[in-house]
Each structure stands twice: as structure tokens, then as C-alpha cells.
Amino acid sequence: VAPSQRLREQQAPAALPEGFDRWFLRCLALEPSARWADGAEATRAFLELQPATLPTLPSARSSLLPSAPTLPAPPLQPPPSQHTRAPSSPSRPRALVLRHRSCTTAREVLREYGSDLTLEGLWIRTSKPLPAGTVVSLEIRGASELLMASGGGTIGEVNEEGMMLRFSALSGPLVDEMARQSRPR
């Protein structure tokens, strides 16, 4: 759901500026080349969305910490040695992103996955399963890269057809819909 639509659905008293949804989706683009080049570019684009009469607020630093010494800014890029990807370990979960590009709602995802998805876990059909015990961070995304659920879990049963991901934590609209559907009527 686009941020502006979500605000309307929640009957929020504020409104987002025209073009905010496009700006926001570009911030979240999966491919780095589709995102803003850096924070300064994103900030400039965001400020262009704002009305010309924005109030000017004093800096929190100047009003709360007038005598605080100025600290040097941290480097924007980590040292080159930190750019290499560390091998997966129990303390560093493997990232797993499941996409279903034709689904635009949580209900559609549930219809598509059928009995493979429950509040406890997800059966993933794959020819290259991860080893049992692998800790993963998970995102389930629908059309336009809409985030349906995120969280984590551990790979349980593994066989030639796929693997069972047991959730340790999962949240998002998909989980809310599963919970609604599992309530007794």
C-alpha cells in the first residue's frame, strides 16, 4: 500500500506532499542503481516536494547541547576491508527474499502459497535447499516489491523437493492476514 493511501485509510490528520510515493519507492528500490545516489540527493529531492513555506526549526543540537564540543563526522564509507562479504555463520543470518510479482495483497499471497505457508513456517520448493539449521532473515515481497512480511527463522526439514523454514519472528500485513484467517468465526 502506498504511504499516502495508508494515511488516508488510517484517517490521519496529515497529508503527504505530491510525489512522495514515487520518492519513497525510489528510496526502497531493490536495485542500487534505481535508488538515490546518496543521502544528499534523496534529501534534495525530498525538499523539492515540500511547500515553499516550511517553518524553520532550531537545531536540536544547538538548543539542547549549546556547550557540547563538535565531534568529527564518521566516515561515509567503511574501510575497504569491510566491503568484503563475510561467510554466513550462526550469528549472521543468510538473507532470503521470496518474491511473487503477480500478488498485490496478502490474501493473494495466501491463495498462491496455499498450505505451504502457516504462522509457524513456510515450505519452500527449491532444487537448492539450504542446510538444516541455517539461520535466515526473510522478506516476502509482492508486486512492485511491496513488502508483505519480514522476520527470521531457521531451516528445519530438508529433502529433494525443498526445505521447511520455521519462523522465529515474522511480522507484516501477510502475518496479520494469516492471523485473521486462523481466528475461529
N, C-alpha and C positions, 0 to 999 in steps of 0.2 A: 504494500500500500504506500503510495507516495506520501511524503511528510505532510503536504498541505491537505491531502484528503483525510489523513489520520486526525489532524487538528479539527477539521470540520466534523468528523464522526464523533469526536470526543467533546464537541461543542465548546472548544477552548475559546477564551475571550480574545486571544491574539490571532493575527493572520501573518502568514509568511509573505515576503516580497515576491513579486512576479519573477519567475525564472529560478526560484530557489530549488525546486525539484530537480531541474537539469543540473544545477551546480552541485547539489548533494549527491546525485547519482554519479557524477564525474569524480567526486571525492572517493566514492566506493568502488570505482571500476576495477574489475579483476585484473585486467592487463595494465601494467605500469605505464605503457605508452598512451593509454586512454585517460590516465589521471592527470591532475595538475602537475607541472614540472617540479614545483616545490611549494612550501607553505606561503611564501610571499606572493606567488602567482595566484594561489587559491584565495588568499586574503584580498588581493586587489579585485579579483572577480567578484568576491562576496560583497565588498564595499560598493561596487558598482550597482549591485542590486538594491542597495539601501536608498531610502529617500534622502534628498539633499539636506534636510533639516534634522539630522540626528543630533541628540543632545551630546555635549562633550562632558565626559565624566572624569574626575581626577583619577590619577593612577592609584591603585591600591597600595603600591609600594611607597609612593610619596606621602600618602595620607596616613598609612599605618606604621611605617618604618622610616620616619624622616631622618634619623641619625644612623641608619644601617649602612655599613660600608658596601660599596658596589663590588660585586663579585664578578670575576671574568666569566664570560659565557662559555658553556661547554662546547666542544667541537661539534659541528653539524654532522660530520661523517665519522664513524668508528675507525680506528686504526685498521690498515689493510689486513692484519692477521685475523680480525673479527669478521671479515667478509666471507670467509670460507664456511661452508655449512658443516656443522658438527654431525657425526653419525647419530642415528637415533638411539636413545637409551631410555631406561625406565623413567628417568627424571625429565626427559624431553619427549613429549608425545609426538607420534607421527601425525601429520595433517592429512585428513581425509575429507574431501569435498564431494558430495553427491549432487548431481545436477539433473533436473528434469525440466527441460526447456519448454515443454508444452503446458506445464501446470502453472496456473496463476493464483491458486488459492490452496489453503491447507487441505480442504475437502478433496480437491482434485488429486493432490499427492496421496492422500489416504486411499482413494479409489484405485489409483495406479499401483501402489505398493501392496494393496490388499492385506493378506495375513502376514506378509513379511515384516511389517512394522507394528510394534506394540510399545507400550510405555516402558517395558523392560529392555527392549533391544530391537535390533534390525538384522534380518538375514540378507546378506549381500551376495548376489550371484556374481562370481568372478572366476576367471581361469587362473588368476594370480593372487591367491589369498595371502594375507599377512600371517606370520606365525602366531599360534595361540599364545596369549599372554601379552601381546603387543599393546601398549597404551596408545590411544589415538585421541586427537582432538577432531571434532566432527562439525561440519556445516552441511545442511541440506538446503539447496537453493532451487528456486523455480525459475520461471520465465523472467527475463531481464535481470537475472542474477539476484532476484528477490530472496532475501534470507528468510527461510521458513523455520529453521531450528539450528541451534548451536549448542555445543557442550563437549562431552568427552565420554570415554568408555574404554573397555578392554576387549580384545578379540578373544572369544571363547572357542566354541567348536569350529573346526576347520575340516573340510573334506574336498573332494574333487569338484564339487559344484559351487563351492563358495565358502563363506565364513560368517559366523554369528558375532555381531558386535553387541556386547552387553553394556548398556548405558550406566555410567556412574553419575552423570549430570546431563540434563538436556532441558533446554527452555526455548520458548518462541511460540509463534502462532500455531505451528503444527502440533506441538505438545498440548497447547490449550484446547485445540480441536479434538485431539485423541481423548483428553480427559473428559470433555463434554460428551463425546460419543460413548464413553465407557460408564457414565453415570446411569444408574437404574432410572427408568422412566416411571 
